[in-house]
Amino acid sequence: MDLPRLDAPKTVALAPPRLEPPVVAPQSEIKQGTTIAQRGDEEPAYSPLGEWESTGAKGTVRIERCGPALCGFVLTEASNRGESVLVNMKPKTHDVWTGSIYSRSSGSTYYGRMTLTASGKLRVEACAIGYFWCSGNDWTRVEEHREQLMTTSRQWSGARS
């Protein structure tokens, strides 16, 4: 008896949810009563929240809470400022988060993993074929905050004022 040949299922990363991009404004334009997404005193210092610069100063990304997960938005490059690049990153362990990473250069969304290293760097990796093949680089925390990322209450339920 000959059985029909079946192809293996394709592994596909789910498309990230469409979020309204945040508004980035210089500090002087922030008005009283505006909700500003920033790390609060109750946030642990050993956290990926904040601003990070990719290797080779290719760009700066602001990582903030978006509901129960973390999301990252581009702060540099005027052409894609506010674009979501880290989507729905949820904790896997105390120093590893997994979710999706959007690559503007390829226009694709990949499985993603962020790992806080002992040296204080953030290892950000995009992965294909599940988490079988990953490629990434180390990001460095930016200490000086020249801009704030303003959000609307529709975007995050956990934003503080």
DSSP file (Angstrom, degrees, kcal/mol; ACC not computed):
  #  RESIDUE AA STRUCTURE BP1 BP2  ACC     N-H-->O    O-->H-N    N-H-->O    O-->H-N    TCO  KAPPA ALPHA  PHI   PSI    X-CA   Y-CA   Z-CA
    1    1 A M              0   0    0      0, 0.0     2,-0.5     0, 0.0     0, 0.0   0.000 360.0 360.0 360.0 125.8    0.0    0.0    0.0
    2    2 A D        -     0   0    0      0, 0.0     0, 0.0     0, 0.0     0, 0.0  -0.801 360.0-154.8 -93.6 126.8    1.4    3.4   -1.0
    3    3 A L        -     0   0    0     -2,-0.5     2,-0.1     1,-0.1     3,-0.0  -0.768  26.7-103.3 -98.0 146.1    0.8    6.2    1.3
    4    4 A P        -     0   0    0      0, 0.0     2,-0.3     0, 0.0    -1,-0.1  -0.393  38.9-110.5 -66.9 144.8    0.7    9.8    0.1
    5    5 A R        -     0   0    0     -2,-0.1     2,-0.4     1,-0.0     0, 0.0  -0.593  31.2-153.7 -77.4 132.5    3.9   11.9    0.9
    6    6 A L        -     0   0    0     -2,-0.3     2,-0.2    -3,-0.0    -3,-0.0  -0.905   8.8-133.4-109.9 135.9    3.3   14.6    3.5
    7    7 A D        -     0   0    0     -2,-0.4     3,-0.1     1,-0.1     0, 0.0  -0.583  31.4-102.9 -82.1 148.6    5.4   17.7    3.7
    8    8 A A        -     0   0    0     -2,-0.2    -1,-0.1     1,-0.1     2,-0.0  -0.416  45.6 -98.7 -66.7 145.6    6.7   18.9    7.1
    9    9 A P        -     0   0    0      0, 0.0     2,-0.3     0, 0.0    -1,-0.1  -0.365  39.1-114.8 -65.7 147.1    4.8   21.8    8.5
   10   10 A K        -     0   0    0     -3,-0.1     2,-0.6     1,-0.0    -3,-0.0  -0.625  20.0-130.8 -83.4 140.6    6.4   25.2    8.0
   11   11 A T        +     0   0    0     -2,-0.3     2,-0.4     2,-0.0   118,-0.2  -0.823  33.9 175.1 -91.5 124.4    7.6   27.1   11.1
   12   12 A V        -     0   0    0     -2,-0.6     2,-0.3   116,-0.1    98,-0.1  -0.995  28.8-129.8-133.6 134.1    6.3   30.6   11.0
   13   13 A A        -     0   0    0     -2,-0.4    96,-0.2    96,-0.4     2,-0.1  -0.642  35.6-111.6 -78.6 139.5    6.6   33.4   13.6
   14   14 A L        -     0   0    0     -2,-0.3    -1,-0.1     1,-0.1     0, 0.0  -0.420  34.8-103.1 -69.5 145.8    3.3   35.1   14.3
   15   15 A A        -     0   0    0     -2,-0.1    -1,-0.1     1,-0.1     3,-0.1  -0.447  41.9-108.6 -66.9 140.9    2.9   38.7   13.2
   16   16 A P        -     0   0    0      0, 0.0    -1,-0.1     0, 0.0     2,-0.1  -0.338  40.1 -94.0 -68.5 153.7    3.3   41.2   16.0
   17   17 A P        -     0   0    0      0, 0.0     2,-0.7     0, 0.0    71,-0.1  -0.409  42.2-110.1 -65.4 145.2    0.2   42.9   17.2
   18   18 A R        -     0   0    0     -3,-0.1     2,-0.3    -2,-0.1    -3,-0.0  -0.687  43.1-175.8 -80.2 114.6   -0.3   46.3   15.5
   19   19 A L        -     0   0    0     -2,-0.7    65,-0.2    65,-0.0   136,-0.1  -0.845  34.3-107.3-110.1 147.8    0.3   49.0   18.2
   20   20 A E        -     0   0    0     -2,-0.3   132,-0.2     1,-0.1   135,-0.0  -0.611  47.8-113.0 -67.8 125.7   -0.2   52.7   17.7
   21   21 A P        -     0   0    0      0, 0.0    62,-0.1     0, 0.0    -1,-0.1  -0.322  31.5-113.9 -65.2 145.3    3.4   54.0   17.7
   22   22 A P        -     0   0    0      0, 0.0     2,-0.5     0, 0.0   129,-0.2  -0.279  25.2-114.6 -72.9 164.0    4.4   56.2   20.6
   23   23 A V  E     -A  150   0A   0    127,-1.6   127,-2.4     2,-0.0     2,-0.5  -0.868  22.4-152.9-100.3 131.2    5.3   59.8   20.3
   24   24 A V  E     +A  149   0A   0     -2,-0.5   125,-0.2   125,-0.2    57,-0.0  -0.922  21.9 173.0-105.9 125.7    8.8   60.8   21.0
   25   25 A A  E     -A  148   0A   0    123,-1.4   123,-1.4    -2,-0.5     5,-0.1  -0.972  36.1-104.6-133.5 145.7    9.2   64.4   22.2
   26   26 A P  E >   -A  147   0A   0      0, 0.0     3,-1.9     0, 0.0     4,-0.4  -0.317  42.5-106.7 -61.0 153.9   12.1   66.5   23.6
   27   27 A Q  G >  S+     0   0    0    119,-0.8     3,-1.4     1,-0.3   120,-0.1   0.828 117.9  62.2 -52.5 -37.3   12.0   67.1   27.3
   28   28 A S  G 3  S+     0   0    0      1,-0.3    -1,-0.3     3,-0.0    -3,-0.0   0.731  99.9  54.6 -65.5 -22.1   10.9   70.7   26.8
   29   29 A E  G <  S+     0   0    0     -3,-1.9     2,-0.5     2,-0.1    -1,-0.3   0.487  79.1 109.2 -91.2  -2.9    7.7   69.7   25.0
   30   30 A I    <   -     0   0    0     -3,-1.4     2,-0.2    -4,-0.4     3,-0.1  -0.633  58.4-152.6 -78.8 123.1    6.4   67.4   27.8
   31   31 A K    >   -     0   0    0     -2,-0.5     3,-1.8     1,-0.1    -2,-0.1  -0.586  26.7 -88.3 -96.2 156.6    3.4   69.1   29.4
   32   32 A Q  T 3  S+     0   0    0      1,-0.2    -1,-0.1    -2,-0.2     3,-0.1  -0.371 113.8  27.6 -60.9 137.4    2.2   68.6   33.0
   33   33 A G  T 3  S+     0   0    0      1,-0.3     2,-0.3   128,-0.2    -1,-0.2   0.349  85.9 134.7  91.7  -5.7   -0.2   65.7   33.3
   34   34 A T    <   -     0   0    0     -3,-1.8     2,-0.5     1,-0.1    -1,-0.3  -0.581  60.1-120.3 -76.7 137.0    1.2   63.8   30.3
   35   35 A T        -     0   0    0    116,-0.3   116,-1.2    -2,-0.3     2,-0.5  -0.670  31.8-166.6 -77.6 125.2    1.7   60.1   31.0
   36   36 A I  E     -B  150   0A   0    124,-0.7     2,-0.7    -2,-0.5   124,-0.3  -0.960  16.5-136.9-118.2 128.5    5.4   59.3   30.5
   37   37 A A  E     +B  149   0A   0    112,-1.7   112,-0.5    -2,-0.5     2,-0.3  -0.742  48.1 135.0 -83.6 115.1    6.7   55.7   30.3
   38   38 A Q        -     0   0    0     -2,-0.7     2,-0.3   110,-0.1   122,-0.2  -0.979  61.9 -81.7-154.4 162.5    9.8   55.4   32.4
   39   39 A R        -     0   0    0     -2,-0.3     2,-0.1     1,-0.1    25,-0.0  -0.526  48.7-147.4 -71.5 127.6   11.3   53.0   34.9
   40   40 A G    >   -     0   0    0     -2,-0.3     3,-1.4     1,-0.1    -1,-0.1  -0.347  28.0 -99.8 -88.8 172.4    9.8   53.6   38.3
   41   41 A D  T 3  S+     0   0    0      1,-0.3     4,-0.1    -2,-0.1    -1,-0.1   0.789 121.2  59.4 -63.1 -27.9   11.5   53.3   41.7
   42   42 A E  T 3  S+     0   0    0      2,-0.1    -1,-0.3     0, 0.0    -3,-0.0   0.602  84.1  98.3 -79.6  -9.0    9.8   49.9   42.2
   43   43 A E  S <  S-     0   0    0     -3,-1.4     4,-0.1     1,-0.1     2,-0.1  -0.595  83.3-112.7 -76.9 136.8   11.5   48.5   39.1
   44   44 A P        -     0   0    0      0, 0.0    -1,-0.1     0, 0.0    -2,-0.1  -0.392  13.2-130.4 -67.9 146.3   14.6   46.4   39.7
   45   45 A A  S    S+     0   0    0      1,-0.2     2,-1.9    -4,-0.1    -2,-0.0   0.836 103.5  70.4 -64.6 -31.3   17.9   47.8   38.5
   46   46 A Y  S    S+     0   0    0      2,-0.0    -1,-0.2    70,-0.0    70,-0.1  -0.570  81.7 110.6 -86.3  75.3   18.6   44.5   36.9
   47   47 A S  S    S-     0   0    0     -2,-1.9    48,-0.0     2,-0.2    -4,-0.0  -0.981  74.3-127.6-147.3 150.1   16.0   44.9   34.3
   48   48 A P  S    S+     0   0    0      0, 0.0    15,-0.2     0, 0.0     2,-0.1   0.507  71.6 120.0 -80.1  -1.6   16.0   45.5   30.5
   49   49 A L        +     0   0    0     13,-0.1     2,-0.3   -11,-0.0    15,-0.2  -0.385  54.5  43.5 -64.9 138.2   13.7   48.6   30.9
   50   50 A G  E    S-C   63   0B   0     13,-2.3    13,-3.4    -2,-0.1     2,-0.4  -0.838  97.6 -34.3 127.8-164.4   15.3   51.8   29.6
   51   51 A E  E     -C   62   0B   0     91,-0.5    91,-2.9    -2,-0.3     2,-0.4  -0.806  51.6-174.0-102.3 137.0   17.2   52.9   26.6
   52   52 A W  E     -CD  61 141B   0      9,-2.7     9,-2.9    -2,-0.4     2,-0.5  -0.978  14.6-147.4-131.7 140.4   19.7   50.7   24.8
   53   53 A E  E     -CD  60 140B   0     87,-3.0    87,-2.6    -2,-0.4     7,-0.2  -0.917  22.6-128.6-108.1 132.0   22.2   51.3   22.0
   54   54 A S    >   -     0   0    0      5,-2.5     3,-1.5    -2,-0.5     4,-0.3  -0.314  42.2 -74.7 -75.2 162.2   23.0   48.5   19.6
   55   55 A T  G >  S+     0   0    0     83,-0.5     3,-0.6     1,-0.3    -1,-0.2  -0.270 121.5  20.8 -55.8 135.9   26.5   47.5   18.7
   56   56 A G  G 3  S-     0   0    0      1,-0.2    -1,-0.3    -3,-0.1    -2,-0.1   0.667 121.8 -86.3  77.8  16.4   28.2   50.0   16.4
   57   57 A A  G <  S+     0   0    0     -3,-1.5    -1,-0.2     1,-0.1    -2,-0.2   0.858  80.0 150.4  51.0  41.1   25.8   52.8   17.4
   58   58 A K    <   -     0   0    0     -3,-0.6     2,-0.3    -4,-0.3    -1,-0.1   0.649  66.1 -35.4 -77.0 -14.4   23.3   51.6   14.7
   59   59 A G        -     0   0    0     -5,-0.3    -5,-2.5     2,-0.0     2,-0.4  -0.897  53.0-110.6 168.2 163.4   20.4   52.9   16.7
   60   60 A T  E     -C   53   0B   0     -2,-0.3    15,-3.1    -7,-0.2    16,-1.0  -0.953  25.9-166.8-118.0 136.0   18.8   53.4   20.1
   61   61 A V  E     -CE  52  74B   0     -9,-2.9    -9,-2.7    -2,-0.4     2,-0.6  -0.973  12.4-145.6-124.3 135.0   15.8   51.4   21.4
   62   62 A R  E     -CE  51  73B   0     11,-2.9    11,-2.3    -2,-0.4     2,-0.5  -0.898  14.2-156.5 -99.9 120.9   13.6   52.3   24.4
   63   63 A I  E     +CE  50  72B   0    -13,-3.4   -13,-2.3    -2,-0.6     2,-0.3  -0.875  24.9 158.6-101.2 125.7   12.3   49.2   26.2
   64   64 A E  E     - E   0  71B   0      7,-2.7     7,-2.9    -2,-0.5     2,-0.2  -0.881  44.8 -84.7-138.4 167.1    9.1   49.7   28.2
   65   65 A R  E     - E   0  70B   0     -2,-0.3     2,-0.3     5,-0.2     5,-0.3  -0.535  32.8-175.4 -72.2 139.1    6.2   47.7   29.7
   66   66 A C  E >   - E   0  69B   0      3,-2.5     3,-1.3    -2,-0.2    90,-0.1  -0.781  65.9 -57.4-134.8  91.5    3.3   47.0   27.3
   67   67 A G  T 3  S-     0   0    0     -2,-0.3    -1,-0.1     1,-0.2    89,-0.0  -0.572 118.9 -17.5  68.8-133.9    0.7   45.3   29.4
   68   68 A P  T 3  S+     0   0    0      0, 0.0    -1,-0.2     0, 0.0     2,-0.2   0.493 133.6  55.3 -81.9  -2.1    2.2   42.1   31.0
   69   69 A A  E <  S-E   66   0B   0     -3,-1.3    -3,-2.5    21,-0.1     2,-0.3  -0.456  83.7-105.9-117.2-172.7    5.1   42.0   28.5
   70   70 A L  E     -EF  65  89B   0     19,-1.8    19,-2.8    -5,-0.3     2,-0.3  -0.917  27.9-171.9-117.8 147.6    7.9   44.3   27.3
   71   71 A C  E     -E   64   0B   0     -7,-2.9    -7,-2.7    -2,-0.3     2,-0.4  -0.964  11.1-145.4-135.3 153.2    8.1   46.1   24.0
   72   72 A G  E     -EF  63  86B   0     14,-2.3    13,-2.7    -2,-0.3    14,-1.6  -0.975  11.4-167.1-125.2 135.8   10.9   48.1   22.3
   73   73 A F  E     -EF  62  84B   0    -11,-2.3   -11,-2.9    -2,-0.4     2,-0.2  -0.941  27.7-110.2-123.7 142.0   10.6   51.2   20.1
   74   74 A V  E     +E   61   0B   0      9,-2.2     8,-3.1    -2,-0.4   -13,-0.2  -0.502  29.7 178.5 -69.1 130.8   13.2   52.9   17.9
   75   75 A L        +     0   0    0    -15,-3.1   -14,-0.2    -2,-0.2    -1,-0.2   0.664  63.7  53.8-103.4 -25.0   14.3   56.3   19.2
   76   76 A T  S    S+     0   0    0    -16,-1.0     4,-0.2     4,-0.1     6,-0.1  -0.376  79.2  58.4-101.7-177.3   16.8   57.2   16.5
   77   77 A E    >   -     0   0    0     -2,-0.1     3,-1.7     2,-0.1     4,-0.5   0.946  67.9-138.7  58.9  96.2   16.5   57.4   12.8
   78   78 A A  G >  S+     0   0    0      1,-0.3     3,-0.6     2,-0.2    -1,-0.1   0.783  97.3  65.5 -54.1 -31.6   13.8   59.9   11.9
   79   79 A S  G 3  S+     0   0    0      1,-0.2    -1,-0.3     0, 0.0    -2,-0.1   0.780 119.4  19.4 -67.7 -26.2   12.4   57.6    9.2
   80   80 A N  G X  S+     0   0    0     -3,-1.7     3,-2.0    -4,-0.2    -6,-0.3   0.108  84.0 149.3-131.3  25.1   11.4   54.9   11.6
   81   81 A R  T <  S+     0   0    0     -3,-0.6    -6,-0.2    -4,-0.5     3,-0.1  -0.369  73.7  19.4 -60.4 132.9   11.2   56.7   14.9
   82   82 A G  T 3  S+     0   0    0     -8,-3.1    -1,-0.3     1,-0.3     2,-0.1   0.351  88.5 144.3  88.2  -5.6    8.6   55.1   17.2
   83   83 A E    <   -     0   0    0     -3,-2.0    -9,-2.2    -9,-0.1     2,-0.5  -0.441  53.9-119.7 -68.9 138.1    8.5   51.8   15.2
   84   84 A S  E     +F   73   0B   0    -11,-0.2   -11,-0.2     1,-0.2     3,-0.1  -0.685  43.4 159.0 -81.2 121.2    8.0   48.7   17.3
   85   85 A V  E     +     0   0B   0    -13,-2.7    17,-2.3    -2,-0.5     2,-0.5   0.663  66.1  50.6-114.4 -27.8   11.0   46.3   17.0
   86   86 A L  E    S-FG  72 101B   0    -14,-1.6   -14,-2.3    15,-0.2     2,-0.5  -0.968  76.2-171.3-112.0 120.6   10.7   44.2   20.2
   87   87 A V  E     - G   0 100B   0     13,-2.9    13,-2.5    -2,-0.5   -16,-0.2  -0.946  55.3 -18.1-124.2 128.2    7.2   42.8   20.5
   88   88 A N  E    S-     0   0B   0     -2,-0.5     2,-0.7     1,-0.2   -17,-0.2   0.868  71.0-177.3  53.9  46.6    5.5   41.0   23.4
   89   89 A M  E     -F   70   0B   0    -19,-2.8   -19,-1.8    10,-0.2    10,-0.3  -0.684   5.5-172.8 -80.5 114.6    8.7   40.0   25.1
   90   90 A K  E     - G   0  98B   0      8,-3.2     8,-2.6    -2,-0.7     2,-0.1  -0.834  29.9 -96.7-111.9 147.1    7.7   37.9   28.2
   91   91 A P  E     + G   0  97B   0      0, 0.0     6,-0.3     0, 0.0     3,-0.1  -0.374  36.6 172.0 -65.4 133.1   10.0   36.6   30.9
   92   92 A K  E    S-     0   0B   0      4,-3.5     2,-0.2     1,-0.4     5,-0.2   0.737  76.1  -8.1-103.2 -41.4   11.2   33.0   30.5
   93   93 A T  E >  S- G   0  96B   0      3,-1.6     3,-0.6     0, 0.0    -1,-0.4  -0.738  93.9 -77.9-136.7-172.2   13.7   33.2   33.4
   94   94 A H  T 3  S+     0   0    0     -2,-0.2     3,-0.0     1,-0.2     0, 0.0   0.715 131.5  23.2 -67.1 -18.7   14.9   36.0   35.7
   95   95 A D  T 3  S+     0   0    0      1,-0.1    21,-2.2   -48,-0.0     2,-0.4   0.231 111.5  76.3-131.5  15.1   17.3   37.2   32.9
   96   96 A V  E <   -GH  93 115B   0     -3,-0.6    -4,-3.5    19,-0.2    -3,-1.6  -0.995  50.0-176.7-131.1 133.5   15.8   35.9   29.7
   97   97 A W  E     -GH  91 114B   0     17,-2.5    17,-2.8    -2,-0.4     2,-0.3  -0.973   6.8-163.8-125.6 142.2   12.7   37.3   27.8
   98   98 A T  E     +GH  90 113B   0     -8,-2.6    -8,-3.2    -2,-0.4     2,-0.2  -0.942  33.5 103.2-127.1 150.5   11.2   35.8   24.6
   99   99 A G  E     - H   0 112B   0     13,-1.9    13,-2.5    -2,-0.3     2,-0.3  -0.776  67.1 -39.4 179.5-133.3    8.8   37.2   22.1
  100  100 A S  E     -GH  87 111B   0    -13,-2.5   -13,-2.9    11,-0.3     2,-0.4  -0.925  35.8-157.6-125.7 149.7    9.1   38.6   18.5
  101  101 A I  E     -GH  86 110B   0      9,-2.6     9,-3.1    -2,-0.3     2,-0.5  -0.995  11.4-147.7-126.1 128.6   11.6   40.8   16.8
  102  102 A Y  E     - H   0 109B   0    -17,-2.3     2,-0.6    -2,-0.4     7,-0.2  -0.833   7.1-156.2 -96.2 130.2   10.7   42.9   13.7
  103  103 A S  E  >> - H   0 108B   0      5,-2.9     4,-2.2    -2,-0.5     5,-0.7  -0.922   6.3-167.4-106.6 113.3   13.5   43.4   11.2
  104  104 A R  T  45S+     0   0    0     -2,-0.6    -1,-0.2     1,-0.2     5,-0.0   0.874  86.7  59.5 -66.3 -36.2   12.9   46.5    9.1
  105  105 A S  T  45S+     0   0    0      1,-0.2    -1,-0.2     2,-0.1    -2,-0.0   0.870 120.4  25.5 -63.0 -36.9   15.6   45.5    6.6
  106  106 A S  T  45S-     0   0    0      2,-0.2    -1,-0.2    -3,-0.1    -2,-0.2   0.641  97.6-132.5 -99.1 -17.0   13.9   42.2    5.7
  107  107 A G  T  <5 +     0   0    0     -4,-2.2     2,-0.3     1,-0.3    -3,-0.2   0.664  67.5 120.8  73.5  15.1   10.3   43.3    6.6
  108  108 A S  E   < -H  103   0B   0     -5,-0.7    -5,-2.9   -93,-0.0     2,-0.4  -0.733  60.0-133.1-113.5 159.8    9.9   40.1    8.5
  109  109 A T  E     -H  102   0B   0     -2,-0.3   -96,-0.4    -7,-0.2     2,-0.3  -0.938  27.6-172.9-111.3 134.5    9.1   39.2   12.1
  110  110 A Y  E     -H  101   0B   0     -9,-3.1    -9,-2.6    -2,-0.4    18,-0.1  -0.799  35.6 -89.9-122.1 161.5   11.3   36.5   13.9
  111  111 A Y  E     -HI 100 127B   0     16,-1.3    16,-3.2    -2,-0.3     2,-0.3  -0.486  55.0-156.0 -60.8 143.5   11.2   34.7   17.1
  112  112 A G  E     -HI  99 126B   0    -13,-2.5   -13,-1.9    14,-0.2     2,-0.3  -0.936  20.9-171.7-132.9 154.4   13.2   36.8   19.5
  113  113 A R  E     -HI  98 125B   0     12,-2.2    12,-2.8    -2,-0.3     2,-0.4  -0.993   3.4-167.1-143.2 134.0   15.2   36.4   22.7
  114  114 A M  E     -HI  97 124B   0    -17,-2.8   -17,-2.5    -2,-0.3     2,-0.4  -0.981   8.9-174.4-119.4 134.5   16.7   39.0   25.1
  115  115 A T  E     -HI  96 123B   0      8,-2.3     8,-3.2    -2,-0.4     2,-0.6  -0.988  20.0-141.2-131.8 124.3   19.2   38.0   27.7
  116  116 A L  E     - I   0 122B   0    -21,-2.2     6,-0.2    -2,-0.4     2,-0.1  -0.741  28.4-148.3 -80.0 123.5   20.7   40.3   30.4
  117  117 A T    >   -     0   0    0      4,-2.8     3,-1.9    -2,-0.6    -1,-0.0  -0.467  24.2-109.5 -91.8 164.7   24.4   39.3   30.8
  118  118 A A  T 3  S+     0   0    0      1,-0.3    -1,-0.1    -2,-0.1    -2,-0.0   0.766 118.1  60.7 -62.1 -25.9   26.5   39.5   33.9
  119  119 A S  T 3  S-     0   0    0      2,-0.1    -1,-0.3     1,-0.0     3,-0.1   0.425 121.3-105.9 -83.5   2.3   28.5   42.4   32.3
  120  120 A G  S <  S+     0   0    0     -3,-1.9    21,-0.4     1,-0.3     2,-0.2   0.522  79.2 129.3  87.8   4.8   25.3   44.5   32.1
  121  121 A K        -     0   0    0     19,-0.1    -4,-2.8    17,-0.0     2,-0.6  -0.511  56.7-130.0 -86.7 160.7   24.8   44.1   28.4
  122  122 A L  E     -IJ 116 139B   0     17,-2.3    17,-2.9    -6,-0.2     2,-0.6  -0.959  15.2-151.7-113.3 114.2   21.6   43.1   26.7
  123  123 A R  E     -IJ 115 138B   0     -8,-3.2    -8,-2.3    -2,-0.6     2,-0.5  -0.774  14.8-169.2 -86.4 117.6   22.0   40.3   24.2
  124  124 A V  E     -IJ 114 137B   0     13,-2.6    13,-1.8    -2,-0.6     2,-0.4  -0.946   7.4-179.9-114.3 123.6   19.3   40.6   21.6
  125  125 A E  E     -IJ 113 136B   0    -12,-2.8   -12,-2.2    -2,-0.5     2,-0.4  -0.968  21.5-152.4-128.8 138.3   18.8   37.7   19.1
  126  126 A A  E     -IJ 112 135B   0      9,-2.7     9,-2.4    -2,-0.4     2,-0.3  -0.900  25.8-159.4-102.1 137.8   16.5   37.0   16.2
  127  127 A C  E     -IJ 111 134B   0    -16,-3.2   -16,-1.3    -2,-0.4     2,-0.3  -0.908  12.6-162.2-126.8 146.7   15.8   33.3   15.7
  128  128 A A  E  >>S+ J   0 133B   0      5,-3.0     5,-1.9    -2,-0.3     4,-0.6  -0.814  73.3  29.8-118.9 162.8   14.6   31.2   12.8
  129  129 A I  T >45S-     0   0    0     -2,-0.3     3,-1.7  -118,-0.2     2,-0.4   0.971 131.6 -60.3  52.6  60.4   13.3   27.6   12.8
  130  130 A G  T 345S-     0   0    0      1,-0.2   -19,-0.2    -3,-0.2     3,-0.1  -0.588 106.7 -36.9  68.2-127.8   11.9   28.1   16.3
  131  131 A Y  T 345S+     0   0    0     -2,-0.4    -1,-0.2     1,-0.1     3,-0.2  -0.023 113.7 106.7-113.0  28.0   14.9   28.9   18.4
  132  132 A F  T <<5S+     0   0    0     -3,-1.7     2,-0.5    -4,-0.6    -3,-0.2   0.907  84.1  29.4 -74.1 -43.3   17.2   26.5   16.5
  133  133 A W  E   <S+J  128   0B   0     -5,-1.9    -5,-3.0    -3,-0.1     2,-0.3  -0.968  75.7 173.0-124.6 116.8   19.3   29.1   14.7
  134  134 A C  E     -J  127   0B   0     -2,-0.5     2,-0.3    -7,-0.2    -7,-0.2  -0.928  11.4-178.1-126.8 147.5   19.8   32.5   16.3
  135  135 A S  E     +J  126   0B   0     -9,-2.4    -9,-2.7    -2,-0.3     2,-0.3  -0.996  23.7 125.7-140.9 140.3   21.8   35.6   15.4
  136  136 A G  E     -J  125   0B   0     -2,-0.3     2,-0.3   -11,-0.3   -11,-0.2  -0.925  37.6-120.4-168.3-167.5   22.2   38.8   17.3
  137  137 A N  E     -J  124   0B   0    -13,-1.8   -13,-2.6    -2,-0.3     2,-0.4  -0.933  30.7 -94.4-148.9 172.0   24.4   41.4   19.0
  138  138 A D  E     -J  123   0B   0     -2,-0.3   -83,-0.5   -15,-0.2     2,-0.3  -0.751  31.8-154.2 -95.0 135.9   25.0   43.0   22.4
  139  139 A W  E     -J  122   0B   0    -17,-2.9   -17,-2.3    -2,-0.4     2,-0.4  -0.830   6.9-141.9-107.4 148.8   23.3   46.3   23.3
  140  140 A T  E     -D   53   0B   0    -87,-2.6   -87,-3.0    -2,-0.3     2,-0.1  -0.908  24.1-111.2-111.8 136.3   24.7   48.8   25.9
  141  141 A R  E     -D   52   0B   0     -2,-0.4     2,-0.6   -21,-0.4   -89,-0.3  -0.425  25.3-135.7 -66.6 136.1   22.5   50.7   28.3
  142  142 A V        -     0   0    0    -91,-2.9   -91,-0.5     1,-0.2    -1,-0.1  -0.847  17.2-170.4 -93.0 121.4   22.3   54.4   27.5
  143  143 A E        +     0   0    0     -2,-0.6     2,-0.5   -93,-0.1    -1,-0.2   0.858  65.2  72.0 -82.6 -37.0   22.6   56.4   30.8
  144  144 A E        -     0   0    0      1,-0.0     2,-0.9     2,-0.0    -1,-0.0  -0.699  68.2-155.2 -87.1 126.0   21.7   59.9   29.6
  145  145 A H        +     0   0    0     -2,-0.5     3,-0.1     1,-0.2    -1,-0.0  -0.825  24.6 162.9-104.2  97.1   18.0   60.3   28.8
  146  146 A R        +     0   0    0     -2,-0.9  -119,-0.8     1,-0.1     2,-0.3   0.737  68.9  31.6 -83.2 -24.1   17.8   63.2   26.2
  147  147 A E  E    S-A   26   0A   0   -121,-0.2     2,-0.3  -120,-0.1    -1,-0.1  -0.932  70.1-142.2-132.3 154.9   14.2   62.3   25.2
  148  148 A Q  E     -A   25   0A   0   -123,-1.4  -123,-1.4    -2,-0.3     2,-0.7  -0.878  19.0-127.7-113.0 150.5   11.2   60.7   26.9
  149  149 A L  E     -AB  24  37A   0   -112,-0.5  -112,-1.7    -2,-0.3     2,-0.4  -0.882  25.2-156.1 -99.8 112.8    8.9   58.2   25.2
  150  150 A M  E     -AB  23  36A   0   -127,-2.4  -127,-1.6    -2,-0.7     2,-0.3  -0.726  12.8-173.2 -92.8 138.3    5.3   59.5   25.7
  151  151 A T        -     0   0    0   -116,-1.2  -116,-0.3    -2,-0.4     2,-0.3  -0.828  20.1-123.4-124.7 164.2    2.5   56.9   25.5
  152  152 A T    >>  -     0   0    0     -2,-0.3     3,-1.3  -132,-0.2     4,-1.2  -0.764  26.6-117.4-103.6 155.8   -1.3   57.1   25.5
  153  153 A S  T 34 S+     0   0    0     -2,-0.3     6,-0.1     1,-0.3    -1,-0.1   0.732 113.4  65.2 -65.1 -20.2   -3.4   55.3   28.0
  154  154 A R  T 34 S+     0   0    0      1,-0.2    -1,-0.3     3,-0.0     3,-0.1   0.808 100.9  51.4 -69.6 -28.4   -4.9   53.3   25.1
  155  155 A Q  T <4 S+     0   0    0     -3,-1.3     2,-0.4     1,-0.2    -2,-0.2   0.943 118.8  21.4 -75.8 -47.9   -1.5   51.7   24.5
  156  156 A W     <  -     0   0    0     -4,-1.2     3,-0.3     1,-0.1    -1,-0.2  -0.962  48.9-164.4-127.8 136.3   -0.6   50.4   27.9
  157  157 A S  S    S+     0   0    0     -2,-0.4    -1,-0.1     1,-0.2    -4,-0.1   0.675  93.9  55.7 -86.1 -18.2   -2.7   49.7   30.9
  158  158 A G  S    S+     0   0    0      2,-0.1    -1,-0.2   -93,-0.0   -93,-0.1   0.340  74.9 125.2 -98.1   7.2    0.3   49.7   33.2
  159  159 A A        -     0   0    0     -3,-0.3     2,-0.3    -6,-0.1  -122,-0.1  -0.375  48.8-145.1 -68.5 145.7    1.7   53.2   32.4
  160  160 A R              0   0    0   -124,-0.3  -124,-0.7  -122,-0.2  -122,-0.1  -0.774 360.0 360.0-109.4 155.1    2.2   55.5   35.4
  161  161 A S              0   0    0     -2,-0.3  -128,-0.2  -126,-0.2    -1,-0.1   0.376 360.0 360.0-115.1 360.0    1.8   59.2   35.6
